[in-house]
Amino acid sequence: MAGAPDSVALLLFFVFWYVGNACYNQYNTMALAATGGKTGGLTMTVSTMQLGVCTVYALLLWLVRINPIKLCGLQTPDAMKFPKITFADLKATVPVGFCSAAAHSAGVFCLGADPLFGQIVKAGEPVMSAFVNTVFYNKKPSGYKLVCLLFIVGGVAFASLKKDETGTYKLKFDQTALVFGMIGNSFAAFKGSENKKLMDMPGIKDRYAGVANQFAVTEILAFVISVPVMVATEYQNFGKFWNLLMTDRNLQMGLAISGMSFYLYNELATMTIKATSAVTSSVANTAKRVIVMVYMAAVTGKVLTEEQKIGAAIAIGFVLVYSVIDDVMKALTGGGKAADKKKK
């Protein structure tokens, strides 16, 4: 492939993935603040309009027939051919689109309520993933992973503690951030499992002709699914939203940049995870969460408490351990070798 070597490109993809994620969080906060924040009554509208930006971008990619994402790695862009999916394929993709819409909107509500505590709650995604996969997909986590889950829950719980005037610890956290963070984590887990089911369908990978097309269709479906929810819940504030959109520079920039950065950083994340090992991906995800938290603390001027720092370190650290523990234990106990011998 013309352009930078793959190793250099991969490093740049990681950098822009992190930059895009941080950018999304910053401009998502800006857009929400411009509409009155978590009490402004326009959070679902902001979330839906972000997906609207994603939809416009996806349609433009098919129109120009080029996907420029590899330019981030100083490589030649790929062609972006329109997918040759059937109506049955589109129908099968709807569950992934629905879960994507729900996870995105819940994430916007969560981070809009508290950008820092929201990141800590979102780090607890493996907890809801284990629950969803056990109950709905009959995929139980190992005993090692269950132990890690206890520490992840403990870390989030410790981050929720604050001392009162007497020095006694009491639970004090943003309830909206916690509830919507957990909802978002649940739908992210459903999305992962439904996406795997979708990609296991015979011939669908060939008809989609690439991950970029499948991601584009998923985002468009997420937008279409979000619109009626937005209308049903926030229609009475549309006049207010329109006036702000026409006059408020912060809302205009916040929506445009958060929508674009959401699309691009997710695309970059898919590319980097596909090109690396499970361990590298886990380390990268963990590092990303820490970097975004530090960045958002600087942007918002809201300093993490000692309890949040310790709780976040425990939760995020054990998310990393959770991701690799089975492979590590298999290597330590010789499980991998035993499996190889069985195959022979």
Backbone torsions as a table, in degrees:
resi	resn	phi	psi	omega
1	MET	NA	136.3	-179.2
2	ALA	-69.9	153.1	178.1
3	GLY	106.3	-156.6	-176.6
4	ALA	-65.8	152.4	175.0
5	PRO	-59.1	154.9	-176.7
6	ASP	-58.7	-35.2	-178.7
7	SER	-65.9	-40.8	177.9
8	VAL	-68.4	-43.2	179.8
9	ALA	-60.1	-43.2	-178.9
10	LEU	-62.4	-41.6	177.8
11	LEU	-61.1	-42.6	179.2
12	LEU	-67.6	-35.2	176.5
13	PHE	-61.9	-41.8	176.8
14	PHE	-60.6	-46.7	-178.0
15	VAL	-59.5	-48.3	-177.3
16	PHE	-72.5	-27.1	173.0
17	TRP	-61.0	-48.4	179.3
18	TYR	-64.2	-45.3	-179.7
19	VAL	-61.5	-43.9	179.9
20	GLY	-63.2	-40.8	179.7
21	ASN	-65.3	-44.3	178.1
22	ALA	-63.6	-40.5	179.5
23	CYS	-63.1	-43.8	178.6
24	TYR	-58.4	-48.8	-178.6
25	ASN	-60.7	-41.3	-179.3
26	GLN	-65.3	-48.5	-174.5
27	TYR	-80.4	-23.0	170.9
28	ASN	-64.4	-43.8	177.0
29	THR	-62.5	-40.4	179.3
30	MET	-63.5	-45.2	-179.3
31	ALA	-63.2	-43.5	-179.5
32	LEU	-66.3	-40.7	178.8
33	ALA	-62.2	-36.7	-179.2
34	ALA	-67.5	-23.8	-179.9
35	THR	-99.6	8.8	177.0
36	GLY	103.4	8.2	176.8
37	GLY	70.3	-156.1	-173.5
38	LYS	-68.4	-16.0	177.9
39	THR	-104.0	7.5	-176.0
40	GLY	-80.1	-12.7	178.2
41	GLY	74.5	20.4	-178.3
42	LEU	-132.8	18.6	-177.2
43	THR	-64.8	-42.5	179.1
44	MET	-66.1	-34.3	177.9
45	THR	-66.3	-44.4	177.4
46	VAL	-60.0	-46.5	179.3
47	SER	-58.6	-45.7	-178.3
48	THR	-66.9	-40.9	179.9
49	MET	-65.9	-32.1	174.1
50	GLN	-61.8	-43.8	177.1
51	LEU	-67.5	-28.4	174.4
52	GLY	-64.2	-41.2	175.7
53	VAL	-61.7	-42.7	177.8
54	CYS	-59.6	-41.2	-178.5
55	THR	-65.3	-45.7	178.7
56	VAL	-60.3	-42.3	-179.6
57	TYR	-64.5	-43.7	179.9
58	ALA	-61.4	-42.3	179.1
59	LEU	-65.5	-36.2	177.0
60	LEU	-65.3	-37.7	178.3
61	LEU	-60.5	-43.2	178.9
62	TRP	-70.2	-30.5	-179.7
63	LEU	-68.9	-44.8	-178.4
64	VAL	-87.2	-11.0	177.5
65	ARG	63.3	24.3	178.2
66	ILE	-137.3	136.6	174.2
67	ASN	-108.5	110.5	-173.5
68	PRO	-80.8	4.1	-170.5
69	ILE	-56.7	-32.1	-177.8
70	LYS	-72.5	-10.1	173.8
71	LEU	-63.1	-25.8	176.5
72	CYS	-62.1	-26.0	177.6
73	GLY	-103.7	17.0	-179.4
74	LEU	57.7	38.4	177.9
75	GLN	-120.7	164.7	-178.8
76	THR	-68.8	133.4	179.1
77	PRO	-62.4	152.2	176.3
78	ASP	-88.5	158.2	172.5
79	ALA	-71.4	148.9	180.0
80	MET	-122.1	82.5	-179.9
81	LYS	-79.8	147.6	178.1
82	PHE	-66.0	132.4	-177.2
83	PRO	-65.9	146.4	180.0
84	LYS	-99.9	49.0	-177.2
85	ILE	-82.1	152.6	177.6
86	THR	-91.1	172.8	176.3
87	PHE	-62.6	-35.7	178.1
88	ALA	-63.9	-38.1	177.4
89	ASP	-64.3	-43.3	-179.9
90	LEU	-63.3	-42.1	178.6
91	LYS	-61.9	-39.5	-179.9
92	ALA	-70.4	-21.6	-179.3
93	THR	-84.9	-16.7	-177.3
94	VAL	-55.3	-45.2	178.3
95	PRO	-57.5	-37.7	178.3
96	VAL	-67.0	-42.2	177.7
97	GLY	-62.6	-41.4	179.4
98	PHE	-63.5	-46.7	179.7
99	CYS	-64.4	-36.8	178.0
100	SER	-64.5	-43.1	178.6
101	ALA	-63.0	-45.7	-178.3
102	ALA	-65.9	-42.8	-179.7
103	ALA	-64.6	-40.9	-179.6
104	HIS	-65.6	-49.7	-177.9
105	SER	-62.9	-42.5	178.2
106	ALA	-62.3	-37.6	177.9
107	GLY	-64.4	-38.9	178.6
108	VAL	-66.0	-43.3	176.6
109	PHE	-61.7	-42.6	-178.3
110	CYS	-63.9	-52.7	-177.0
111	LEU	-72.3	-27.2	176.6
112	GLY	-68.8	-30.7	179.6
113	ALA	-74.6	-42.9	179.5
114	ASP	-159.4	100.9	-175.2
115	PRO	-59.0	-29.1	-177.3
116	LEU	-89.8	-52.6	177.8
117	PHE	-62.8	-32.8	177.5
118	GLY	-59.6	-39.3	177.9
119	GLN	-64.4	-37.5	179.1
120	ILE	-65.6	-43.4	179.3
121	VAL	-64.1	-42.9	179.8
122	LYS	-63.4	-26.4	176.9
123	ALA	-66.8	-18.8	179.1
124	GLY	-83.7	16.9	-178.2
125	GLU	-53.6	-39.1	180.0
126	PRO	-57.9	-27.4	179.8
127	VAL	-64.0	-50.4	179.9
128	MET	-71.0	-31.5	177.3
129	SER	-63.2	-42.2	178.7
130	ALA	-63.7	-42.0	179.9
131	PHE	-64.1	-49.8	-177.7
132	VAL	-61.6	-46.4	-177.3
133	ASN	-68.6	-32.3	178.4
134	THR	-72.1	-47.6	-174.2
135	VAL	-76.5	-42.1	-171.1
136	PHE	-102.9	-21.4	-176.0
137	TYR	-124.2	6.1	177.4
138	ASN	54.4	40.4	178.2
139	LYS	-120.9	94.3	-176.9
140	LYS	-83.4	139.8	174.9
141	PRO	-71.6	158.2	178.9
142	SER	-70.0	167.9	176.6
143	GLY	-60.2	-37.6	178.6
144	TYR	-61.6	-42.6	-179.1
145	LYS	-68.4	-35.1	177.9
146	LEU	-61.7	-37.9	177.0
147	VAL	-64.0	-42.3	178.3
148	CYS	-61.3	-37.7	-179.6
149	LEU	-60.2	-36.8	178.6
150	LEU	-60.7	-41.3	179.6
151	PHE	-70.9	-35.4	177.9
152	ILE	-64.4	-47.0	176.9
153	VAL	-60.7	-43.0	179.1
154	GLY	-61.8	-39.7	179.2
155	GLY	-64.1	-45.9	178.2
156	VAL	-63.5	-40.6	179.6
157	ALA	-63.5	-42.5	-179.4
158	PHE	-66.1	-35.0	178.1
159	ALA	-66.3	-18.5	-179.6
160	SER	-87.1	-4.6	-177.6
161	LEU	-87.2	145.3	172.8
162	LYS	-144.1	148.8	178.5
163	LYS	-83.7	138.1	174.1
164	ASP	-87.5	-171.6	-176.3
165	GLU	-64.3	-19.6	178.8
166	THR	-92.2	-2.4	-179.2
167	GLY	87.3	6.5	-180.0
168	THR	-88.2	137.5	178.7
169	TYR	-74.3	134.7	175.2
170	LYS	-138.2	149.8	176.7
171	LEU	-68.8	124.9	178.2
172	LYS	-147.9	110.7	-177.9
173	PHE	-153.1	166.9	177.4
174	ASP	-81.6	113.1	-175.1
175	GLN	-62.8	-38.5	179.5
176	THR	-61.9	-44.4	179.5
177	ALA	-61.8	-41.9	-178.7
178	LEU	-66.7	-50.1	-176.3
179	VAL	-63.5	-50.0	-178.2
180	PHE	-72.1	-29.2	174.5
181	GLY	-62.4	-42.8	179.2
182	MET	-69.0	-38.2	176.8
183	ILE	-62.8	-45.2	179.0
184	GLY	-61.6	-41.9	178.0
185	ASN	-62.1	-39.1	179.7
186	SER	-63.7	-47.8	-178.1
187	PHE	-71.1	-28.0	174.0
188	ALA	-64.3	-38.1	177.7
189	ALA	-66.8	-44.9	176.7
190	PHE	-60.2	-41.3	-178.9
191	LYS	-60.6	-44.3	-180.0
192	GLY	-60.4	-44.9	-178.7
193	SER	-70.5	-40.5	179.2
194	GLU	-68.1	-34.6	178.0
195	ASN	-65.2	-39.9	178.0
196	LYS	-63.9	-43.3	177.7
197	LYS	-60.2	-41.5	-179.5
198	LEU	-62.5	-47.7	-176.4
199	MET	-71.5	-15.2	176.7
200	ASP	-84.0	-7.9	178.5
201	MET	-67.3	136.1	-177.2
202	PRO	-57.4	126.0	172.5
203	GLY	78.7	-6.1	-173.7
204	ILE	-70.1	-32.1	178.0
205	LYS	-61.5	-41.9	-180.0
206	ASP	-67.0	-38.7	-178.8
207	ARG	-70.7	-33.4	176.1
208	TYR	-74.5	-26.7	177.9
209	ALA	55.6	46.6	174.7
210	GLY	122.8	153.0	-179.6
211	VAL	-64.0	-34.1	-177.8
212	ALA	-59.8	-41.7	179.1
213	ASN	-67.4	-42.7	-179.2
214	GLN	-64.2	-40.2	178.1
215	PHE	-64.5	-41.7	-179.9
216	ALA	-62.1	-45.7	180.0
217	VAL	-63.8	-41.0	179.5
218	THR	-60.7	-43.3	-179.1
219	GLU	-67.8	-37.0	177.8
220	ILE	-65.5	-43.8	177.3
221	LEU	-61.8	-40.6	179.1
222	ALA	-60.3	-39.8	178.0
223	PHE	-65.2	-48.3	-178.8
224	VAL	-60.5	-39.6	179.7
225	ILE	-70.0	-34.5	-177.0
226	SER	-73.6	-29.9	-174.7
227	VAL	-57.2	-51.8	179.6
228	PRO	-62.6	-31.5	177.0
229	VAL	-66.6	-42.2	177.9
230	MET	-61.3	-45.4	-179.0
231	VAL	-63.7	-44.1	-176.7
232	ALA	-66.8	-32.4	-172.6
233	THR	-99.9	-27.5	-172.1
234	GLU	-132.6	17.8	-176.6
235	TYR	-58.0	-31.0	-176.3
236	GLN	-69.2	-15.1	-178.9
237	ASN	-105.5	9.0	-176.8
238	PHE	-63.5	-36.4	178.7
239	GLY	-61.6	-44.3	177.4
240	LYS	-62.0	-43.5	-179.4
241	PHE	-63.0	-44.9	-178.2
242	TRP	-62.2	-43.6	178.6
243	ASN	-61.1	-42.3	178.2
244	LEU	-65.5	-41.9	-178.4
245	LEU	-62.7	-34.1	-178.9
246	MET	-79.9	-20.6	-171.7
247	THR	-121.3	-25.4	-172.5
248	ASP	-96.7	111.5	-178.6
249	ARG	-62.6	-36.6	-179.8
250	ASN	-63.7	-38.9	178.4
251	LEU	-69.5	-41.6	179.4
252	GLN	-60.5	-49.9	179.7
253	MET	-68.1	-41.5	-178.6
254	GLY	-59.2	-46.3	-179.4
255	LEU	-67.8	-47.3	-176.6
256	ALA	-62.8	-48.1	-175.3
257	ILE	-75.5	-38.8	179.1
258	SER	-66.2	-39.9	178.6
259	GLY	-64.2	-46.5	-179.7
260	MET	-66.9	-44.4	-178.1
261	SER	-67.2	-33.2	176.7
262	PHE	-60.7	-47.0	-179.6
263	TYR	-63.2	-48.7	-173.4
264	LEU	-70.2	-41.4	-177.8
265	TYR	-70.6	-31.3	176.3
266	ASN	-68.7	-37.4	177.1
267	GLU	-65.8	-42.7	178.3
268	LEU	-65.7	-39.3	178.6
269	ALA	-60.6	-42.5	178.7
270	THR	-61.7	-42.9	-178.8
271	MET	-65.8	-43.3	-177.6
272	THR	-70.5	-41.4	-179.5
273	ILE	-65.2	-37.3	179.9
274	LYS	-66.8	-30.6	-174.5
275	ALA	-93.1	-1.6	-175.7
276	THR	-125.7	173.4	178.3
277	SER	-79.6	168.8	179.6
278	ALA	-60.9	-39.2	-178.6
279	VAL	-65.6	-47.2	179.5
280	THR	-60.6	-42.4	179.6
281	SER	-63.2	-39.8	-179.3
282	SER	-66.8	-44.0	178.0
283	VAL	-62.0	-42.8	-179.3
284	ALA	-63.0	-43.9	179.0
285	ASN	-62.9	-40.8	179.6
286	THR	-65.4	-45.8	179.2
287	ALA	-61.8	-39.4	179.9
288	LYS	-60.0	-45.4	-178.2
289	ARG	-60.6	-43.3	-179.7
290	VAL	-65.4	-46.0	-178.2
291	ILE	-61.3	-43.4	-179.7
292	VAL	-64.7	-40.5	179.2
293	MET	-62.6	-44.6	179.5
294	VAL	-64.3	-42.7	-179.5
295	TYR	-63.0	-45.8	-178.7
296	MET	-67.4	-32.6	175.7
297	ALA	-62.1	-40.3	179.7
298	ALA	-69.7	-41.6	-177.1
299	VAL	-68.8	-45.0	-175.8
300	THR	-84.5	-17.5	-177.2
301	GLY	74.5	9.8	179.7
302	LYS	-96.3	112.4	-175.2
303	VAL	-83.6	138.2	175.2
304	LEU	-67.4	137.9	174.9
305	THR	-73.8	165.4	177.5
306	GLU	-58.6	-40.0	179.9
307	GLU	-63.9	-39.9	178.8
308	GLN	-67.7	-38.1	178.3
309	LYS	-63.2	-47.9	-178.9
310	ILE	-66.7	-46.3	-179.9
311	GLY	-62.0	-42.4	178.8
312	ALA	-64.6	-41.1	179.5
313	ALA	-62.0	-42.2	179.5
314	ILE	-66.9	-49.8	-176.9
315	ALA	-62.6	-49.4	-177.1
316	ILE	-68.3	-38.7	178.0
317	GLY	-60.3	-43.5	-179.1
318	PHE	-78.2	-17.7	169.8
319	VAL	-64.8	-41.5	176.7
320	LEU	-62.9	-48.4	179.9
321	VAL	-60.6	-43.1	179.4
322	TYR	-55.7	-40.3	-175.7
323	SER	-67.6	-29.0	-172.7
324	VAL	-117.9	-5.3	-170.4
325	ILE	-59.9	-40.8	-178.7
326	ASP	-63.3	-43.7	179.3
327	ASP	-66.4	-40.4	179.6
328	VAL	-64.1	-47.0	-178.7
329	MET	-66.8	-34.7	178.0
330	LYS	-63.7	-42.0	179.2
331	ALA	-67.2	-40.3	-178.5
332	LEU	-68.9	-34.8	-177.1
333	THR	-94.7	0.6	179.2
334	GLY	77.7	15.9	-179.5
335	GLY	-62.4	-35.9	-179.8
336	GLY	-65.4	-41.4	-179.7
337	LYS	-66.3	-39.7	-179.3
338	ALA	-62.5	-39.9	179.1
339	ALA	-65.0	-39.0	179.4
340	ASP	-64.2	-41.2	-179.9
341	LYS	-63.2	-38.9	-179.8
342	LYS	-62.2	-41.9	-179.4
343	LYS	-62.4	-39.0	179.9
344	LYS	-69.7	NA	NA
